Amino acid sequence: MNRIKSFLRGGFTLAEAGLDRIFGSSWNPLIHTGALGFFCYFIVAASGIYIYIFFDTGTAVAFASVERMSIPQWYHAGI
């Protein structure tokens, strides 16, 4: 397991050094992966809460609830 970790760490270090040369240390995209990951998590959580509020999970009404979310509210579910 330590060999795999050290191999991945070395590859990440080489990628970071290469991107530092291309973009500079302040614009390196690998520095911002934590912020981007948190932003994507926030988008998934917010859309999941929205779907949880308006989606009815009953077997007879599930299709109707999807239609109710997507047709009149095209700006939310249609996108």
C-alpha positions in Angstrom: 0.0 0.0 0.0 2.9 2.4 0.7 4.3 1.8 -2.7 1.0 2.8 -4.3 0.8 5.9 -2.2 4.3 6.9 -2.9 3.8 6.3 -6.6 0.6 8.4 -6.7 2.3 11.1 -4.6 5.2 11.3 -7.0 2.9 11.5 -10.0 0.9 14.2 -8.3 4.1 16.1 -7.5 5.2 15.9 -11.1 1.9 17.0 -12.4 1.9 19.9 -10.0 5.4 21.0 -11.0 4.4 20.8 -14.7 1.3 22.9 -14.2 3.3 25.4 -12.1 5.6 25.9 -15.1 2.6 26.3 -17.5 0.3 28.5 -15.4 2.4 29.8 -12.6 2.0 28.9 -9.0 -0.9 31.2 -8.3 -3.0 30.0 -11.3 -2.3 26.3 -10.9 -5.6 24.4 -11.2 -4.6 21.7 -8.8 -4.4 24.2 -5.9 -8.1 25.0 -6.3 -9.4 21.4 -6.4 -10.7 21.6 -2.8 -12.8 24.7 -3.6 -14.1 23.3 -6.8 -15.0 20.0 -5.1 -16.9 21.9 -2.4 -18.7 24.0 -5.0 -19.7 20.9 -6.9 -20.9 19.2 -3.7 -23.0 22.3 -2.8 -24.6 22.2 -6.3 -25.4 18.5 -5.8 -26.8 19.0 -2.3 -28.9 22.0 -3.3 -30.4 20.2 -6.3 -31.0 17.0 -4.2 -32.9 19.0 -1.6 -35.0 20.6 -4.3 -35.9 17.2 -5.8 -36.5 15.8 -2.3 -39.1 18.6 -1.6 -41.0 18.3 -4.9 -40.7 14.6 -5.9 -43.4 12.2 -4.8 -42.0 8.7 -4.5 -45.3 6.8 -4.8 -45.5 4.2 -7.5 -48.7 5.7 -9.0 -47.7 9.4 -8.9 -43.9 9.4 -9.5 -44.3 10.1 -13.2 -46.8 12.9 -12.6 -44.4 14.5 -10.0 -41.6 14.5 -12.5 -43.9 16.1 -15.1 -45.0 18.7 -12.5 -41.3 19.5 -11.8 -40.2 19.7 -15.4 -42.9 21.3 -17.5 -44.1 24.3 -15.5 -40.7 24.8 -13.8 -38.5 24.5 -16.9 -36.0 26.9 -15.5 -35.2 24.5 -12.6 -35.7 21.0 -13.7 -35.4 21.6 -17.5 -31.9 22.8 -17.2 
